[in-house]
Amino acid sequence: MDTKHTIGWNLRSLRVERGLSQERLALEAGIDRSYVGRVERGEENVTVATLEAFANVLSVRVVALFAEVDPKSGRPEPLRSGRKPKNAK
């Protein structure tokens, strides 16, 4: 797996782990949502500033986005679409 795909894979895994949509990650990082999707698919060369913005929102160090991916692991699952249910009172 090349570096762009490794970053994208790790970005998606961390984002989903934290329950963030691409839209929420983009909004909090000050980046366009479609750009987040392209990064996750390994289609973009990401700047250090963008990596720092992603890492800050995800509360990780930038190095976490470069973590080696186990080739046997499946693609990170997407978040369930739609709005989150409101808490019952």
C-alpha positions as a Markdown table, in Angstrom:
| # | Residue | x | y | z |
|---|---|---|---|---|
| 1 | Met | 0.0 | 0.0 | 0.0 |
| 2 | Asp | 1.4 | 3.4 | -0.9 |
| 3 | Thr | 1.6 | 6.3 | 1.5 |
| 4 | Lys | -1.4 | 8.2 | 0.1 |
| 5 | His | -3.6 | 5.1 | 0.6 |
| 6 | Thr | -2.1 | 4.4 | 4.1 |
| 7 | Ile | -3.0 | 7.9 | 5.2 |
| 8 | Gly | -6.5 | 7.6 | 3.7 |
| 9 | Trp | -7.1 | 4.2 | 5.3 |
| 10 | Asn | -5.9 | 5.5 | 8.7 |
| 11 | Leu | -7.9 | 8.7 | 8.4 |
| 12 | Arg | -11.1 | 6.8 | 7.7 |
| 13 | Ser | -10.5 | 4.3 | 10.5 |
| 14 | Leu | -9.8 | 7.0 | 13.1 |
| 15 | Arg | -12.8 | 9.1 | 11.9 |
| 16 | Val | -15.2 | 6.2 | 12.1 |
| 17 | Glu | -13.8 | 5.1 | 15.4 |
| 18 | Arg | -14.7 | 8.5 | 16.8 |
| 19 | Gly | -18.1 | 8.6 | 15.2 |
| 20 | Leu | -17.4 | 11.5 | 12.9 |
| 21 | Ser | -18.9 | 12.0 | 9.5 |
| 22 | Gln | -16.7 | 13.2 | 6.7 |
| 23 | Glu | -18.7 | 16.4 | 6.8 |
| 24 | Arg | -18.1 | 16.9 | 10.6 |
| 25 | Leu | -14.4 | 16.2 | 10.2 |
| 26 | Ala | -14.1 | 18.6 | 7.3 |
| 27 | Leu | -16.0 | 21.3 | 9.1 |
| 28 | Glu | -13.9 | 21.1 | 12.3 |
| 29 | Ala | -10.7 | 20.9 | 10.3 |
| 30 | Gly | -11.7 | 23.8 | 8.0 |
| 31 | Ile | -11.4 | 21.6 | 4.9 |
| 32 | Asp | -13.9 | 20.9 | 2.1 |
| 33 | Arg | -15.9 | 17.6 | 2.6 |
| 34 | Ser | -15.2 | 16.3 | -0.9 |
| 35 | Tyr | -11.5 | 16.7 | -0.2 |
| 36 | Val | -11.8 | 14.5 | 2.9 |
| 37 | Gly | -13.3 | 11.8 | 0.7 |
| 38 | Arg | -10.5 | 12.1 | -1.9 |
| 39 | Val | -7.9 | 11.8 | 0.9 |
| 40 | Glu | -9.6 | 8.7 | 2.3 |
| 41 | Arg | -9.6 | 7.1 | -1.1 |
| 42 | Gly | -5.9 | 7.9 | -1.5 |
| 43 | Glu | -6.4 | 10.3 | -4.4 |
| 44 | Glu | -4.8 | 13.4 | -2.9 |
| 45 | Asn | -1.3 | 14.5 | -1.9 |
| 46 | Val | -1.9 | 15.9 | 1.6 |
| 47 | Thr | 0.0 | 18.9 | 3.0 |
| 48 | Val | 1.5 | 18.8 | 6.4 |
| 49 | Ala | -0.9 | 21.6 | 7.5 |
| 50 | Thr | -3.8 | 19.4 | 6.4 |
| 51 | Leu | -2.4 | 16.4 | 8.2 |
| 52 | Glu | -2.1 | 18.5 | 11.4 |
| 53 | Ala | -5.7 | 19.8 | 11.0 |
| 54 | Phe | -7.0 | 16.2 | 10.7 |
| 55 | Ala | -4.9 | 15.0 | 13.7 |
| 56 | Asn | -6.1 | 17.9 | 15.9 |
| 57 | Val | -9.7 | 17.1 | 15.2 |
| 58 | Leu | -9.1 | 13.4 | 15.8 |
| 59 | Ser | -7.0 | 14.1 | 18.9 |
| 60 | Val | -4.1 | 12.0 | 17.7 |
| 61 | Arg | -0.5 | 12.8 | 16.7 |
| 62 | Val | 0.2 | 13.2 | 13.0 |
| 63 | Val | 2.3 | 10.0 | 13.0 |
| 64 | Ala | -1.0 | 8.0 | 13.7 |
| 65 | Leu | -2.0 | 8.7 | 10.1 |
| 66 | Phe | 1.1 | 7.0 | 8.8 |
| 67 | Ala | 0.7 | 3.8 | 10.9 |
| 68 | Glu | 1.3 | 0.6 | 8.9 |
| 69 | Val | -1.9 | -1.1 | 7.8 |
| 70 | Asp | -2.3 | -4.8 | 8.2 |
| 71 | Pro | -3.0 | -6.0 | 4.6 |
| 72 | Lys | -5.3 | -8.7 | 6.0 |
| 73 | Ser | -7.6 | -6.2 | 7.7 |
| 74 | Gly | -10.8 | -5.3 | 6.0 |
| 75 | Arg | -11.6 | -1.9 | 4.8 |
| 76 | Pro | -12.9 | 0.3 | 7.6 |
| 77 | Glu | -16.6 | 0.2 | 7.9 |
| 78 | Pro | -18.6 | 3.4 | 7.1 |
| 79 | Leu | -20.7 | 5.1 | 9.6 |
| 80 | Arg | -24.4 | 4.4 | 9.5 |
| 81 | Ser | -26.1 | 7.0 | 7.4 |
| 82 | Gly | -28.7 | 9.4 | 8.7 |
| 83 | Arg | -29.1 | 11.3 | 11.8 |
| 84 | Lys | -28.1 | 10.0 | 15.2 |
| 85 | Pro | -31.2 | 9.1 | 17.4 |
| 86 | Lys | -32.1 | 11.6 | 20.0 |
| 87 | Asn | -31.6 | 10.4 | 23.6 |
| 88 | Ala | -34.8 | 9.1 | 25.2 |
| 89 | Lys | -35.8 | 11.2 | 28.3 |
